[in-house]
Amino acid sequence: MRILFLTALIVGRLFSARGAAPNTGDVSCIVTASSGDDGPAFVDAVQRCDSVTIPRETTLSIATRMNMTGLKDKNINLLGTIKFTSNMPYWINNGFPFEFQDQIAFWIVGGKNILINGGGTIDGSGQVWYDAFATNSTLLRPILLTIYQATDVTIKNITMINSPEWFNFVNEGKNVVYDGINISALSISKNLAKNTDGWDIYRSDSVSIMNSNINNGDDCVSLKPNSTNVIASDLYCNGSHGISVGSLGQYAGVYDIVENFTSTNVQMYNAQNGARIKAFAGPGVGSGIVKNISFGFFTEGNVDNPLIVDQCYMTNATECTAYPSNVYIQDVTFSNFKGTSSGKMNSVVASLACSPDARCNNISVNDISLEPPSKDGSATYSCQNLNITGNAAYLFGNCTAT
């Protein structure tokens, strides 16, 4: 095995001197920091070496976007820190653009058989973005790490802090695993760390997120359109908007699919939602299917909506009745939910609000024990436009029709 010890400042020269291109296999590189932008050297090392290590006590300063697509059989052993600079004008104008929901990204990783591990940290320098977004709600903010057109990827034992917006975006991925991820987005000013989703899954199949702790300001995990065979298990989520399927059906002429999703063993605290499915209704929106969804073993505390289906998402009641959602929801199970709501919805602890005209089918609830704060009295379970099954269906009574 060849091991190359190099600093980011002279990595290109060392590679050239040792003839590291093309990579013939079994090459390991150790990358340390320079006094400037370490991004180009880090990208070069990953492209040329099978295994790249960032040592402990090393912080790579990343001032330019990093394209690590087209990789094969790579191991990034992150023991130290990767820290993106806070140069907002550069990132706004040069972040990798993604048309979906008008996103940009710091760093894209793609290819086949890629491992990122080591116990180190990825730092998005988010505070300047949180403060700027407070006065400019159209501000483009970079995603911390994007897995793009990649197969067989594992990201394990990594800490991610202060992403400007989403932490993880899986776009057109397959067989992607996150295990032992610690996420934290905490603002030190009065301006909140908004839209700091833990994970957003889009056009991807077979994604697993497990054994992770998330403290953030938006969805803990969100399944965007065309996410299939996804698992989110053994998660601790604090301050989030919940484990969300959707939103779906937002764009006219587009058919969205989310199928075969399991979320289990989730602790959800101080959150807007617990388990949530959300789909647009109204004129001029899209269509789709949500099918074979299982939420189970949720423990919740101080959550506004511990269990919620909203098939009239961002649509008023009149329009939802006139233009029901064309995202059909079927074969959904909520089981083994316990804990407390925040009282924001008064006594309501669970709400299954479907569009009229039989847009929800085969929704089952089992072993549900949720309570509001004592000042709000007994728990209320509400529903509309569906027939509920399961041993906790009696809690909801007869659903209203709209």
BAFI-274219 format. One record per residue (C-alpha): residue number from 1; residue in one letter; x, y, z. Coordinates in Angstrom, 3 decimals, padded with zeros to 6 digits. Example, Ala and Ser with C-alpha at 12.3 -4.5 7.8 and 13.67 -1.06 7.14 Angstrom:
BEGIN
<1 'a' <012.300 -004.500 007.800>>;
<2 's' <013.670 -001.060 007.140>>;
***
This chain:
BEGIN
<1 'm' <000.000 000.000 000.000>>;
<2 'r' <001.300 003.460 -000.888>>;
<3 'i' <000.570 006.198 001.637>>;
<4 'l' <000.922 009.794 000.507>>;
<5 'f' <001.357 012.420 003.206>>;
<6 'l' <000.445 015.792 001.824>>;
<7 't' <-000.777 019.229 002.638>>;
<8 'a' <-003.552 020.811 000.688>>;
<9 'l' <-001.131 023.500 -000.450>>;
<10 'i' <001.166 021.125 -002.308>>;
<11 'v' <-001.019 018.134 -002.968>>;
<12 'g' <-001.015 018.578 -006.743>>;
<13 'r' <002.782 018.677 -006.918>>;
<14 'l' <003.173 015.595 -004.747>>;
<15 'f' <000.660 013.688 -006.785>>;
<16 's' <002.445 014.696 -009.964>>;
<17 'a' <005.840 013.737 -008.591>>;
<18 'r' <004.659 010.317 -007.476>>;
<19 'g' <002.676 009.654 -010.627>>;
<20 'a' <-000.633 009.064 -008.843>>;
<21 'a' <-002.783 009.478 -011.948>>;
<22 'p' <-004.287 007.289 -013.114>>;
<23 'n' <-005.064 005.499 -009.863>>;
<24 't' <-003.890 001.890 -010.090>>;
<25 'g' <-005.423 000.847 -006.756>>;
<26 'd' <-004.481 000.519 -003.101>>;
<27 'v' <-003.368 004.132 -002.684>>;
<28 's' <-003.968 005.944 000.601>>;
<29 'c' <-003.573 009.671 001.110>>;
<30 'i' <-003.457 011.826 004.210>>;
<31 'v' <-004.617 015.397 003.613>>;
<32 't' <-003.762 018.204 005.986>>;
<33 'a' <-004.685 021.861 005.887>>;
<34 's' <-003.005 024.762 004.139>>;
<35 's' <-003.440 028.439 004.861>>;
<36 'g' <-005.909 028.840 001.987>>;
<37 'd' <-008.722 027.034 000.214>>;
<38 'd' <-008.344 023.307 000.805>>;
<39 'g' <-011.262 022.325 -001.444>>;
<40 'p' <-009.429 021.701 -004.737>>;
<41 'a' <-006.745 019.585 -003.066>>;
<42 'f' <-009.315 017.526 -001.172>>;
<43 'v' <-011.251 016.857 -004.379>>;
<44 'd' <-008.027 015.930 -006.179>>;
<45 'a' <-007.035 013.514 -003.434>>;
<46 'v' <-010.400 011.756 -003.475>>;
<47 'q' <-010.294 011.394 -007.246>>;
<48 'r' <-006.774 009.938 -007.243>>;
<49 'c' <-006.616 007.847 -004.073>>;
<50 'd' <-008.628 004.856 -002.896>>;
<51 's' <-008.608 006.035 000.712>>;
<52 'v' <-008.309 009.624 001.925>>;
<53 't' <-007.803 010.493 005.589>>;
<54 'i' <-008.294 013.893 007.202>>;
<55 'p' <-006.445 013.564 010.517>>;
<56 'r' <-007.718 014.547 013.927>>;
<57 'e' <-006.976 018.144 014.864>>;
<58 't' <-007.044 019.041 011.166>>;
<59 't' <-009.605 021.502 009.807>>;
<60 'l' <-009.899 021.785 006.041>>;
<61 's' <-011.181 025.203 005.016>>;
<62 'i' <-013.429 024.831 001.974>>;
<63 'a' <-013.885 028.065 000.024>>;
<64 't' <-014.961 026.639 -003.357>>;
<65 'r' <-017.580 024.095 -004.328>>;
<66 'm' <-016.592 020.429 -004.366>>;
<67 'n' <-017.642 018.054 -007.147>>;
<68 'm' <-016.899 014.458 -006.183>>;
<69 't' <-019.164 012.709 -008.679>>;
<70 'g' <-018.148 009.720 -010.789>>;
<71 'l' <-016.284 008.050 -007.927>>;
<72 'k' <-015.775 004.296 -007.536>>;
<73 'd' <-014.580 002.317 -004.517>>;
<74 'k' <-013.619 005.256 -002.326>>;
<75 'n' <-013.163 005.679 001.417>>;
<76 'i' <-013.100 009.145 002.985>>;
<77 'n' <-011.894 008.707 006.542>>;
<78 'l' <-012.904 011.969 008.209>>;
<79 'l' <-011.262 012.178 011.627>>;
<80 'g' <-010.929 015.966 011.682>>;
<81 't' <-013.194 018.724 010.352>>;
<82 'i' <-014.398 019.936 006.971>>;
<83 'k' <-015.502 023.564 007.375>>;
<84 'f' <-017.147 025.596 004.637>>;
<85 't' <-016.379 029.295 004.580>>;
<86 's' <-019.026 031.934 005.232>>;
<87 'n' <-018.424 033.778 001.936>>;
<88 'm' <-022.090 034.185 001.072>>;
<89 'p' <-021.671 035.957 -002.309>>;
<90 'y' <-019.443 033.161 -003.598>>;
<91 'w' <-021.746 030.346 -002.511>>;
<92 'i' <-024.915 032.043 -003.738>>;
<93 'n' <-023.391 032.473 -007.194>>;
<94 'n' <-021.435 029.226 -007.402>>;
<95 'g' <-023.233 026.554 -005.365>>;
<96 'f' <-024.274 023.543 -007.424>>;
<97 'p' <-027.849 024.285 -008.557>>;
<98 'f' <-030.718 021.809 -008.210>>;
<99 'e' <-033.991 022.725 -009.851>>;
<100 'f' <-036.083 020.868 -007.284>>;
<101 'q' <-037.296 023.451 -004.780>>;
<102 'd' <-034.625 025.837 -006.084>>;
<103 'q' <-031.687 024.487 -004.083>>;
<104 'i' <-027.915 024.936 -004.181>>;
<105 'a' <-025.211 022.719 -002.681>>;
<106 'f' <-021.697 023.051 -001.247>>;
<107 'w' <-020.584 019.500 -001.989>>;
<108 'i' <-021.883 016.724 -004.243>>;
<109 'v' <-020.767 013.105 -004.005>>;
<110 'g' <-021.687 010.499 -006.608>>;
<111 'g' <-020.596 007.188 -008.070>>;
<112 'k' <-020.514 003.650 -006.673>>;
<113 'n' <-019.284 002.028 -003.470>>;
<114 'i' <-018.378 005.061 -001.383>>;
<115 'l' <-017.752 005.184 002.372>>;
<116 'i' <-017.543 008.373 004.440>>;
<117 'n' <-016.784 007.658 008.094>>;
<118 'g' <-014.366 008.312 010.915>>;
<119 'g' <-016.084 010.287 013.656>>;
<120 'g' <-015.184 013.730 012.306>>;
<121 't' <-017.240 016.851 011.645>>;
<122 'i' <-018.715 018.712 008.670>>;
<123 'd' <-019.378 022.376 009.540>>;
<124 'g' <-021.561 024.595 007.341>>;
<125 's' <-020.826 027.925 009.108>>;
<126 'g' <-024.561 028.483 009.185>>;
<127 'q' <-024.904 031.458 011.518>>;
<128 'v' <-024.354 034.116 008.832>>;
<129 'w' <-027.016 032.403 006.739>>;
<130 'y' <-029.533 032.235 009.593>>;
<131 'd' <-029.099 035.943 010.225>>;
<132 'a' <-029.329 036.910 006.537>>;
<133 'f' <-032.393 034.755 005.898>>;
<134 'a' <-034.252 036.572 008.666>>;
<135 't' <-034.438 039.655 006.418>>;
<136 'n' <-034.399 037.931 003.000>>;
<137 's' <-036.695 034.938 002.699>>;
<138 't' <-035.679 034.326 -000.943>>;
<139 'l' <-032.034 033.825 -000.060>>;
<140 'l' <-030.439 030.761 -001.682>>;
<141 'r' <-028.675 028.744 001.024>>;
<142 'p' <-026.384 025.765 000.387>>;
<143 'i' <-027.096 022.157 001.354>>;
<144 'l' <-024.294 020.706 003.455>>;
<145 'l' <-023.861 017.303 001.749>>;
<146 't' <-025.589 016.037 -001.389>>;
<147 'i' <-025.466 012.415 -002.521>>;
<148 'y' <-026.195 012.627 -006.238>>;
<149 'q' <-026.569 009.785 -008.723>>;
<150 'a' <-024.819 007.399 -006.370>>;
<151 't' <-025.162 003.695 -005.562>>;
<152 'd' <-023.937 001.788 -002.509>>;
<153 'v' <-022.993 004.692 -000.277>>;
<154 't' <-022.468 004.545 003.486>>;
<155 'i' <-022.037 007.595 005.710>>;
<156 'k' <-021.246 006.526 009.241>>;
<157 'n' <-020.299 008.127 012.558>>;
<158 'i' <-020.148 011.711 011.320>>;
<159 't' <-021.140 014.921 013.113>>;
<160 'm' <-022.791 017.638 011.014>>;
<161 'i' <-023.214 021.136 012.402>>;
<162 'n' <-024.754 024.426 011.339>>;
<163 's' <-025.836 023.731 007.792>>;
<164 'p' <-027.162 026.889 006.098>>;
<165 'e' <-030.240 024.915 004.976>>;
<166 'w' <-030.791 021.158 004.499>>;
<167 'f' <-028.107 018.937 005.991>>;
<168 'n' <-028.424 015.928 003.675>>;
<169 'f' <-029.968 015.656 000.223>>;
<170 'v' <-030.176 012.236 -001.440>>;
<171 'n' <-030.980 012.852 -005.103>>;
<172 'e' <-031.210 009.910 -007.519>>;
<173 'g' <-029.470 007.556 -005.095>>;
<174 'k' <-029.790 003.828 -004.491>>;
<175 'n' <-028.635 001.756 -001.511>>;
<176 'v' <-027.611 004.691 000.634>>;
<177 'v' <-027.053 004.190 004.383>>;
<178 'y' <-026.620 006.772 007.137>>;
<179 'd' <-025.651 005.300 010.498>>;
<180 'g' <-024.623 007.111 013.664>>;
<181 'i' <-025.047 010.671 012.410>>;
<182 'n' <-025.161 013.571 014.888>>;
<183 'i' <-026.815 016.703 013.520>>;
<184 's' <-026.979 020.088 015.214>>;
<185 'a' <-028.235 023.427 013.878>>;
<186 'l' <-028.228 025.961 016.700>>;
<187 's' <-028.389 029.703 016.201>>;
<188 'i' <-026.607 031.923 018.712>>;
<189 's' <-028.681 034.966 017.725>>;
<190 'k' <-032.414 035.689 017.839>>;
<191 'n' <-032.706 034.375 014.248>>;
<192 'l' <-033.700 030.739 014.028>>;
<193 'a' <-031.888 028.061 012.030>>;
<194 'k' <-034.747 027.626 009.572>>;
<195 'n' <-035.206 024.930 006.916>>;
<196 't' <-032.375 022.876 008.372>>;
<197 'd' <-033.884 019.497 007.465>>;
<198 'g' <-031.880 016.504 008.618>>;
<199 'w' <-032.513 014.510 005.437>>;
<200 'd' <-034.428 015.118 002.236>>;
<201 'i' <-034.863 012.075 -000.003>>;
<202 'y' <-035.770 012.653 -003.662>>;
<203 'r' <-035.971 010.282 -006.632>>;
<204 's' <-034.136 007.643 -004.619>>;
<205 'd' <-034.570 003.991 -003.695>>;
<206 's' <-033.402 001.935 -000.720>>;
<207 'v' <-032.231 004.605 001.710>>;
<208 's' <-031.678 003.810 005.404>>;
<209 'i' <-031.235 006.386 008.179>>;
<210 'm' <-030.542 004.897 011.604>>;
<211 'n' <-029.040 005.361 015.050>>;
<212 's' <-028.826 009.138 014.782>>;
<213 'n' <-029.418 012.274 016.861>>;
<214 'i' <-030.902 015.364 015.260>>;
<215 'n' <-031.320 018.851 016.748>>;
<216 'n' <-032.567 021.149 014.025>>;
<217 'g' <-035.196 023.599 012.812>>;
<218 'd' <-037.245 021.695 010.241>>;
<219 'd' <-038.066 018.118 009.209>>;
<220 'c' <-036.020 015.458 010.931>>;
<221 'v' <-036.475 013.293 007.821>>;
<222 's' <-038.503 014.261 004.764>>;
<223 'l' <-039.467 011.997 001.876>>;
<224 'k' <-039.802 014.135 -001.208>>;
<225 'p' <-041.285 012.873 -004.506>>;
<226 'n' <-040.325 009.448 -005.825>>;
<227 's' <-038.801 008.021 -002.676>>;
<228 't' <-039.177 004.259 -002.345>>;
<229 'n' <-038.038 001.589 000.123>>;
<230 'v' <-036.841 003.988 002.811>>;
<231 'i' <-036.197 003.201 006.490>>;
<232 'a' <-035.815 005.781 009.270>>;
<233 's' <-035.208 004.027 012.574>>;
<234 'd' <-033.767 004.570 016.034>>;
<235 'l' <-033.713 008.346 015.814>>;
<236 'y' <-033.755 011.082 018.439>>;
<237 'c' <-035.267 014.266 016.979>>;
<238 'n' <-035.430 017.524 018.909>>;
<239 'g' <-036.910 020.839 017.766>>;
<240 's' <-037.895 019.483 014.370>>;
<241 'h' <-040.964 019.395 012.142>>;
<242 'g' <-041.146 015.622 012.414>>;
<243 'i' <-040.761 012.561 010.221>>;
<244 's' <-042.557 013.718 007.090>>;
<245 'v' <-043.859 012.049 003.980>>;
<246 'g' <-044.129 014.964 001.591>>;
<247 's' <-045.086 017.470 000.797>>;
<248 'l' <-046.330 015.870 -002.417>>;
<249 'g' <-048.406 016.986 -005.376>>;
<250 'q' <-047.065 020.509 -005.395>>;
<251 'y' <-046.385 020.904 -009.111>>;
<252 'a' <-049.011 020.703 -011.865>>;
<253 'g' <-048.484 017.892 -014.351>>;
<254 'v' <-046.110 015.987 -012.064>>;
<255 'y' <-046.929 012.572 -010.560>>;
<256 'd' <-045.241 011.961 -007.195>>;
<257 'i' <-044.661 008.558 -005.598>>;
<258 'v' <-043.696 007.566 -002.064>>;
<259 'e' <-043.938 003.832 -001.432>>;
<260 'n' <-042.648 001.384 001.156>>;
<261 'f' <-041.511 003.625 003.982>>;
<262 't' <-040.960 002.425 007.545>>;
<263 's' <-040.149 004.687 010.479>>;
<264 't' <-039.739 003.000 013.835>>;
<265 'n' <-038.231 003.591 017.275>>;
<266 'v' <-038.319 007.380 017.102>>;
<267 'q' <-038.058 009.782 020.015>>;
<268 'm' <-039.547 013.157 019.097>>;
<269 'y' <-039.345 016.148 021.447>>;
<270 'n' <-040.169 019.860 021.315>>;
<271 'a' <-041.342 019.499 017.749>>;
<272 'q' <-043.979 020.841 015.413>>;
<273 'n' <-045.000 017.358 014.245>>;
<274 'g' <-044.331 013.741 015.088>>;
<275 'a' <-045.320 011.430 012.233>>;
<276 'r' <-046.737 013.368 009.291>>;
<277 'i' <-048.059 012.852 005.757>>;
<278 'k' <-048.757 016.017 003.751>>;
<279 'a' <-050.143 016.473 000.246>>;
<280 'f' <-051.363 019.469 -001.698>>;
<281 'a' <-054.939 019.976 -002.868>>;
<282 'g' <-056.598 022.809 -004.736>>;
<283 'p' <-056.510 023.919 -008.382>>;
<284 'g' <-053.372 023.725 -010.466>>;
<285 'v' <-051.473 021.177 -008.416>>;
<286 'g' <-050.026 017.746 -009.143>>;
<287 's' <-050.953 014.160 -008.371>>;
<288 'g' <-049.449 010.970 -007.009>>;
<289 'i' <-049.620 008.052 -004.591>>;
<290 'v' <-048.510 007.429 -001.013>>;
<291 'k' <-048.595 003.686 -000.361>>;
<292 'n' <-047.424 001.154 002.196>>;
<293 'i' <-046.296 003.487 004.966>>;
<294 's' <-045.602 002.369 008.541>>;
<295 'f' <-044.954 004.617 011.534>>;
<296 'g' <-044.343 002.695 014.742>>;
<297 'f' <-042.990 002.968 018.272>>;
<298 'f' <-042.927 006.755 018.536>>;
<299 't' <-042.276 008.343 021.928>>;
<300 'e' <-043.162 012.030 021.908>>;
<301 'g' <-042.953 014.977 024.272>>;
<302 'n' <-044.143 018.556 023.785>>;
<303 'v' <-045.105 017.994 020.137>>;
<304 'd' <-047.725 020.232 018.501>>;
<305 'n' <-049.122 017.484 016.239>>;
<306 'p' <-047.916 014.070 017.401>>;
<307 'l' <-049.738 012.213 014.603>>;
<308 'i' <-051.035 013.980 011.516>>;
<309 'v' <-052.238 013.420 007.971>>;
<310 'd' <-052.910 016.629 006.035>>;
<311 'q' <-054.261 015.973 002.555>>;
<312 'c' <-055.258 019.612 002.183>>;
<313 'y' <-051.760 020.945 002.809>>;
<314 'm' <-051.539 024.705 002.359>>;
<315 't' <-055.080 024.656 000.947>>;
<316 'n' <-058.125 026.203 002.584>>;
<317 'a' <-061.171 024.067 003.331>>;
<318 't' <-063.327 025.502 000.543>>;
<319 'e' <-060.748 024.841 -002.148>>;
<320 'c' <-059.945 021.404 -000.772>>;
<321 't' <-063.613 020.429 -001.020>>;
<322 'a' <-063.886 021.796 -004.556>>;
<323 'y' <-060.511 020.445 -005.665>>;
<324 'p' <-059.587 017.365 -003.585>>;
<325 's' <-056.018 016.215 -003.498>>;
<326 'n' <-054.949 014.010 -006.374>>;
<327 'v' <-052.260 012.427 -004.222>>;
<328 'y' <-053.969 009.249 -003.023>>;
<329 'i' <-052.962 007.881 000.379>>;
<330 'q' <-053.412 004.182 001.094>>;
<331 'd' <-052.146 001.321 003.238>>;
<332 'v' <-050.829 003.406 006.122>>;
<333 't' <-050.295 002.176 009.693>>;
<334 'f' <-049.659 004.197 012.843>>;
<335 's' <-048.875 001.948 015.805>>;
<336 'n' <-047.475 002.189 019.324>>;
<337 'f' <-047.527 005.946 019.805>>;
<338 'k' <-047.180 007.350 023.304>>;
<339 'g' <-046.385 010.694 024.875>>;
<340 't' <-047.657 014.251 025.097>>;
<341 's' <-048.619 017.099 022.833>>;
<342 's' <-047.603 020.709 023.442>>;
<343 'g' <-051.163 022.000 023.736>>;
<344 'k' <-050.783 024.261 020.714>>;
<345 'm' <-053.771 022.482 019.165>>;
<346 'n' <-055.534 022.521 022.545>>;
<347 's' <-056.709 018.993 023.295>>;
<348 'v' <-056.131 017.571 019.789>>;
<349 'v' <-053.312 015.022 019.810>>;
<350 'a' <-053.937 013.302 016.466>>;
<351 's' <-055.508 014.536 013.239>>;
<352 'l' <-056.252 012.504 010.123>>;
<353 'a' <-057.553 015.100 007.658>>;
<354 'c' <-058.174 013.631 004.225>>;
<355 's' <-059.622 015.252 001.150>>;
<356 'p' <-063.186 014.300 000.197>>;
<357 'd' <-064.027 011.771 -002.521>>;
<358 'a' <-062.245 008.771 -000.969>>;
<359 'r' <-058.671 009.958 -001.381>>;
<360 'c' <-057.505 008.043 001.735>>;
<361 'n' <-057.943 004.276 002.051>>;
<362 'n' <-056.880 001.576 004.507>>;
<363 'i' <-055.554 003.788 007.284>>;
<364 's' <-054.973 001.811 010.483>>;
<365 'v' <-054.202 003.028 014.010>>;
<366 'n' <-053.140 000.697 016.813>>;
<367 'd' <-052.017 001.109 020.416>>;
<368 'i' <-052.164 004.898 020.554>>;
<369 's' <-051.748 006.643 023.920>>;
<370 'l' <-051.245 010.392 023.520>>;
<371 'e' <-052.178 013.114 025.975>>;
<372 'p' <-052.371 016.910 025.879>>;
<373 'p' <-051.190 019.080 028.792>>;
<374 's' <-053.480 018.677 031.793>>;
<375 'k' <-054.875 022.200 031.353>>;
<376 'd' <-056.428 021.114 028.044>>;
<377 'g' <-058.396 018.220 029.498>>;
<378 's' <-058.860 014.849 027.836>>;
<379 'a' <-057.227 013.986 024.531>>;
<380 't' <-059.149 014.647 021.317>>;
<381 'y' <-058.620 012.628 018.143>>;
<382 's' <-059.992 014.189 014.957>>;
<383 'c' <-060.581 012.852 011.459>>;
<384 'q' <-062.356 013.677 008.240>>;
<385 'n' <-063.253 011.902 005.017>>;
<386 'l' <-061.984 008.415 005.797>>;
<387 'n' <-062.807 005.138 007.485>>;
<388 'i' <-060.238 004.187 010.107>>;
<389 't' <-059.357 000.632 011.161>>;
<390 'g' <-057.275 -000.805 013.987>>;
<391 'n' <-057.673 -001.233 017.736>>;
<392 'a' <-057.369 002.540 018.329>>;
<393 'a' <-059.946 003.535 015.717>>;
<394 'y' <-062.538 004.078 018.459>>;
<395 'l' <-060.545 007.058 019.720>>;
<396 'f' <-061.401 008.977 016.562>>;
<397 'g' <-065.125 008.235 016.587>>;
<398 'n' <-067.081 009.036 013.444>>;
<399 'c' <-065.095 011.072 010.965>>;
<400 't' <-066.665 014.233 009.613>>;
<401 'a' <-067.403 014.572 005.895>>;
<402 't' <-066.625 017.709 003.941>>;
***
